[in-house]
Amino acid sequence: MSKRSSTSKRYTAEFKRDAVALALSSEKTVTEVARDLGVSPEGLRGRVKQAKIDCGEGPAGALTTAEREELVRLRRKVREQEATIEVLGKATAFFAQGKTR
């Protein structure tokens, strides 16, 4: 049985970038590179896949990192606007009741 740490490892953006570059330039497999670096093969494989998408080498319809970030930002903005609309609707109903009294 493998032991899992209760605290997850955090790597710098530079380390992640370098790990992806190493995986892409090495003749080793992603799993071998990950083992050499002491990182998760699945995590490195996902970062390599995303790097290829960002360079235009991904499957059709795959979102780049920038597109993913924009999608997250836009979804957050929609949630905020929906909440504002709900509050304004309630306020309108409240003040409309006061005028009919």
Residue frames as a rotation matrix with the C-alpha (Angstrom) as fourth column:
MET 1
0.591 0.807 0.000 0.00
0.807 -0.591 0.000 0.00
0.000 0.000 -1.000 0.00
SER 2
-0.321 -0.717 0.619 1.40
0.675 -0.632 -0.381 3.39
0.664 0.295 0.687 -0.93
LYS 3
-0.146 0.189 -0.971 1.53
0.856 -0.468 -0.220 6.25
-0.496 -0.863 -0.093 1.54
ARG 4
0.121 0.229 0.966 0.05
0.689 -0.720 0.084 9.58
0.715 0.656 -0.244 0.59
SER 5
-0.855 -0.446 -0.265 1.12
0.508 -0.616 -0.602 12.76
0.105 -0.649 0.753 2.26
SER 6
0.084 0.930 -0.358 -1.65
0.926 -0.205 -0.317 14.77
-0.368 -0.305 -0.878 3.85
THR 7
0.304 -0.038 -0.952 -0.11
-0.137 -0.991 -0.004 17.92
-0.943 0.132 -0.306 2.39
SER 8
0.820 0.014 0.572 0.12
0.541 0.309 -0.782 18.25
-0.188 0.951 0.246 -1.36
LYS 9
-0.265 -0.960 -0.093 3.37
0.763 -0.268 0.589 19.32
-0.590 0.085 0.803 -2.98
ARG 10
0.849 0.440 -0.294 3.39
0.196 -0.778 -0.596 22.76
-0.491 0.448 -0.747 -4.53
TYR 11
-0.106 -0.883 0.458 5.71
0.907 0.103 0.408 23.51
-0.407 0.459 0.790 -7.40
THR 12
-0.240 -0.056 -0.969 6.63
-0.076 -0.994 0.076 26.88
-0.968 0.092 0.235 -8.84
ALA 13
0.815 0.538 -0.214 5.45
-0.197 -0.090 -0.976 27.87
-0.544 0.838 0.033 -12.30
GLU 14
0.231 -0.827 -0.513 9.09
-0.973 -0.198 -0.119 27.84
-0.003 0.527 -0.850 -13.42
PHE 15
-0.601 -0.427 0.676 9.57
-0.509 0.856 0.088 24.26
-0.617 -0.291 -0.732 -12.19
LYS 16
0.230 0.791 0.567 6.41
0.129 0.553 -0.823 23.14
-0.965 0.263 0.025 -13.98
ARG 17
0.805 0.028 -0.592 7.50
-0.526 -0.425 -0.737 24.89
-0.272 0.905 -0.327 -17.20
ASP 18
-0.168 -0.971 -0.172 10.95
-0.984 0.154 0.095 23.31
-0.066 0.185 -0.981 -17.00
ALA 19
-0.431 0.080 0.899 9.49
-0.234 0.952 -0.197 19.86
-0.872 -0.295 -0.391 -16.30
VAL 20
0.671 0.722 0.171 7.27
0.044 0.191 -0.981 20.12
-0.740 0.665 0.096 -19.39
ALA 21
0.593 -0.525 -0.610 10.19
-0.805 -0.397 -0.441 21.33
-0.011 0.753 -0.658 -21.52
LEU 22
-0.477 -0.790 0.385 12.30
-0.793 0.576 0.200 18.41
-0.380 -0.209 -0.901 -20.28
ALA 23
-0.085 0.537 0.839 9.53
0.033 0.843 -0.537 15.92
-0.996 -0.018 -0.089 -21.02
LEU 24
0.862 0.471 -0.187 9.07
-0.126 -0.158 -0.979 17.32
-0.491 0.868 -0.077 -24.54
SER 25
0.490 -0.746 -0.451 12.79
-0.855 -0.311 -0.414 17.41
0.169 0.589 -0.790 -25.36
SER 26
-0.282 -0.621 0.732 13.82
-0.772 0.600 0.211 14.15
-0.570 -0.505 -0.648 -23.71
GLU 27
-0.430 0.096 -0.898 13.94
-0.645 0.663 0.379 10.79
0.632 0.742 -0.223 -25.38
LYS 28
-0.990 0.131 -0.044 12.56
0.119 0.645 -0.755 9.35
-0.071 -0.753 -0.654 -22.13
THR 29
-0.237 0.971 0.037 8.87
0.673 0.136 0.727 8.72
0.701 0.198 -0.685 -21.61
VAL 30
0.043 0.355 0.934 6.82
-0.424 -0.840 0.339 11.19
0.905 -0.410 0.114 -19.59
THR 31
0.931 0.326 -0.164 6.60
-0.027 0.510 0.859 8.57
0.364 -0.796 0.484 -16.85
GLU 32
0.313 -0.900 -0.304 10.39
0.900 0.383 -0.208 8.24
0.303 -0.208 0.930 -16.71
VAL 33
-0.426 -0.421 0.801 10.89
0.226 -0.907 -0.356 12.01
0.876 0.029 0.481 -16.61
ALA 34
0.444 0.682 0.581 8.26
-0.470 -0.375 0.799 12.32
0.763 -0.628 0.153 -13.88
ARG 35
0.870 -0.166 -0.464 9.97
0.431 0.713 0.553 9.59
0.239 -0.681 0.692 -11.85
ASP 36
-0.119 -0.988 0.100 13.36
0.845 -0.153 -0.513 11.35
0.522 0.023 0.853 -12.26
LEU 37
-0.486 -0.015 0.874 11.83
-0.107 -0.991 -0.076 14.62
0.868 -0.130 0.480 -11.04
GLY 38
-0.910 0.173 -0.375 9.79
0.413 0.357 -0.838 13.04
-0.011 -0.918 -0.397 -8.25
VAL 39
-0.626 0.753 -0.204 6.46
-0.703 -0.657 -0.272 14.29
-0.339 -0.027 0.940 -9.59
SER 40
0.027 0.766 0.642 3.21
-0.089 0.642 -0.762 12.59
-0.996 -0.036 0.085 -10.52
PRO 41
-0.843 -0.326 0.428 3.31
0.348 0.276 0.896 11.05
-0.411 0.904 -0.119 -14.01
GLU 42
-0.007 0.931 0.365 -0.38
0.998 0.027 -0.048 11.88
-0.055 0.364 -0.930 -14.47
GLY 43
0.586 0.195 -0.787 0.19
0.355 -0.934 0.032 15.51
-0.729 -0.298 -0.617 -13.52
LEU 44
-0.388 -0.814 -0.432 3.17
-0.183 -0.391 0.902 15.89
-0.903 0.429 0.003 -15.84
ARG 45
-0.703 0.190 0.685 1.34
0.670 0.498 0.550 14.12
-0.237 0.846 -0.478 -18.65
GLY 46
0.393 0.919 -0.033 -1.56
0.882 -0.387 -0.269 16.57
-0.260 0.076 -0.963 -18.28
ARG 47
0.410 -0.323 -0.853 0.80
-0.030 -0.939 0.341 19.55
-0.912 -0.114 -0.395 -18.36
VAL 48
-0.727 -0.672 0.138 2.55
0.060 0.138 0.989 18.20
-0.684 0.727 -0.060 -21.45
LYS 49
-0.319 0.711 0.627 -0.81
0.940 0.320 0.116 17.67
-0.119 0.627 -0.770 -23.16
GLN 50
0.665 0.592 -0.456 -1.88
0.570 -0.796 -0.202 21.25
-0.483 -0.126 -0.867 -22.29
ALA 51
-0.069 -0.777 -0.626 1.45
-0.144 -0.613 0.777 22.63
-0.987 0.143 -0.070 -23.54
LYS 52
-0.806 -0.178 0.565 0.90
0.471 0.385 0.794 20.90
-0.359 0.906 -0.226 -26.88
ILE 53
0.197 0.949 0.246 -2.62
0.976 -0.165 -0.143 22.37
-0.095 0.268 -0.959 -27.08
ASP 54
0.559 -0.031 -0.828 -1.23
0.228 -0.955 0.190 25.84
-0.797 -0.295 -0.527 -26.29
CYS 55
-0.476 -0.818 -0.323 1.23
-0.213 -0.249 0.945 25.42
-0.853 0.519 -0.056 -29.18
GLY 56
0.083 0.622 -0.779 -1.56
-0.946 -0.196 -0.257 24.47
-0.312 0.758 0.572 -31.59
GLU 57
-0.686 -0.426 -0.591 -0.72
-0.606 0.784 0.138 20.76
0.404 0.452 -0.795 -31.60
GLY 58
-0.744 0.447 0.498 -3.80
-0.258 0.495 -0.830 19.60
-0.617 -0.745 -0.253 -29.73
PRO 59
-0.595 0.614 0.519 -7.01
0.781 0.595 0.191 18.02
-0.192 0.519 -0.833 -30.97
ALA 60
-0.637 0.447 0.627 -9.62
0.166 -0.715 0.679 20.16
0.752 0.537 0.382 -32.69
GLY 61
0.380 0.895 0.233 -11.75
0.032 -0.264 0.964 22.06
0.924 -0.359 -0.129 -30.20
ALA 62
0.193 -0.379 -0.905 -9.31
0.951 0.301 0.076 21.73
0.244 -0.875 0.418 -27.30
LEU 63
0.944 0.225 0.241 -9.09
0.155 -0.948 0.277 24.92
0.291 -0.224 -0.930 -25.23
THR 64
-0.080 -0.985 0.155 -5.78
0.314 -0.173 -0.933 26.67
0.946 -0.026 0.323 -24.74
THR 65
-0.435 -0.164 -0.886 -4.77
0.899 -0.025 -0.437 27.80
0.049 -0.986 0.158 -21.27
ALA 66
-0.992 0.057 -0.114 -5.71
-0.052 -0.998 -0.045 31.39
-0.116 -0.039 0.992 -22.15
GLU 67
-0.447 0.883 -0.147 -9.12
-0.364 -0.029 0.931 30.27
0.817 0.469 0.334 -23.40
ARG 68
-0.082 0.372 -0.925 -9.70
0.715 0.668 0.205 28.23
0.694 -0.645 -0.321 -20.23
GLU 69
-0.727 -0.254 -0.639 -8.80
0.652 -0.546 -0.525 31.23
-0.215 -0.798 0.562 -18.07
GLU 70
-0.900 0.436 0.017 -11.15
-0.391 -0.822 0.415 33.46
0.195 0.366 0.910 -20.07
LEU 71
-0.218 0.843 -0.491 -13.94
0.045 0.512 0.858 30.90
0.975 0.165 -0.149 -19.75
VAL 72
-0.271 0.052 -0.961 -13.50
0.929 0.277 -0.247 30.80
0.254 -0.959 -0.123 -15.96
ARG 73
-0.928 -0.134 -0.349 -13.49
0.236 -0.933 -0.270 34.63
-0.289 -0.333 0.897 -15.82
LEU 74
-0.725 0.687 -0.051 -16.62
-0.463 -0.431 0.775 34.90
0.511 0.585 0.630 -17.97
ARG 75
-0.124 0.681 -0.722 -18.49
0.449 0.687 0.571 32.24
0.885 -0.253 -0.390 -15.99
ARG 76
-0.526 -0.128 -0.841 -17.66
0.842 -0.217 -0.493 34.10
-0.119 -0.968 0.222 -12.77
LYS 77
-0.978 0.145 -0.151 -18.91
-0.164 -0.979 0.123 37.35
-0.130 0.145 0.981 -14.31
VAL 78
-0.438 0.865 -0.245 -22.17
-0.181 0.182 0.966 35.69
0.880 0.468 0.076 -15.40
ARG 79
-0.154 0.352 -0.923 -22.73
0.848 0.526 0.059 34.37
0.506 -0.774 -0.379 -11.83
GLU 80
-0.763 -0.185 -0.620 -22.12
0.527 -0.732 -0.431 37.86
-0.374 -0.655 0.656 -10.42
GLN 81
-0.887 0.453 -0.085 -24.51
-0.418 -0.713 0.563 39.43
0.194 0.535 0.822 -12.93
GLU 82
-0.262 0.817 -0.514 -27.18
0.231 0.570 0.788 36.81
0.937 0.088 -0.338 -12.23
ALA 83
-0.320 0.096 -0.942 -26.90
0.946 0.085 -0.313 37.59
0.050 -0.992 -0.118 -8.50
THR 84
-0.933 -0.043 -0.358 -27.19
0.081 -0.993 -0.090 41.32
-0.351 -0.113 0.930 -9.21
ILE 85
-0.676 0.727 -0.126 -30.26
-0.334 -0.149 0.931 40.76
0.658 0.671 0.343 -11.39
GLU 86
-0.178 0.607 -0.774 -31.86
0.679 0.646 0.350 38.67
0.713 -0.463 -0.527 -8.63
VAL 87
-0.558 -0.087 -0.825 -31.25
0.754 -0.469 -0.461 41.40
-0.347 -0.879 0.327 -6.03
LEU 88
-0.960 0.187 -0.209 -32.59
-0.250 -0.908 0.337 44.09
-0.127 0.375 0.918 -8.36
GLY 89
-0.488 0.822 -0.295 -35.69
0.017 0.346 0.938 42.00
0.873 0.452 -0.183 -9.07
LYS 90
-0.153 0.391 -0.908 -36.36
0.938 0.347 -0.009 41.60
0.311 -0.852 -0.420 -5.35
ALA 91
-0.760 -0.176 -0.626 -35.78
0.425 -0.863 -0.274 45.31
-0.492 -0.474 0.731 -4.74
THR 92
-0.881 0.472 -0.030 -38.15
-0.300 -0.510 0.806 46.21
0.365 0.719 0.591 -7.57
ALA 93
-0.206 0.831 -0.517 -40.83
0.423 0.552 0.719 43.93
0.882 -0.070 -0.465 -6.14
PHE 94
-0.342 0.008 -0.940 -40.32
0.936 -0.089 -0.341 45.36
-0.086 -0.996 0.023 -2.64
PHE 95
-0.876 -0.038 -0.480 -40.62
0.075 -0.996 -0.056 48.99
-0.476 -0.085 0.875 -3.75
ALA 96
-0.739 0.669 -0.080 -43.55
-0.174 -0.076 0.982 48.19
0.650 0.740 0.172 -6.04
GLN 97
-0.176 0.671 -0.720 -45.45
0.823 0.502 0.266 46.83
0.540 -0.546 -0.641 -3.03
GLY 98
-0.556 -0.108 -0.824 -44.87
0.689 -0.614 -0.385 50.07
-0.464 -0.782 0.416 -1.14
LYS 99
-0.973 0.165 -0.161 -46.47
-0.225 -0.829 0.512 52.15
-0.049 0.535 0.844 -3.90
THR 100
-0.478 0.841 -0.255 -49.69
0.088 0.335 0.938 50.13
0.874 0.426 -0.234 -3.89
ARG 101
-0.412 0.290 -0.864 -50.35
0.900 0.279 -0.335 50.71
0.143 -0.915 -0.376 -0.18
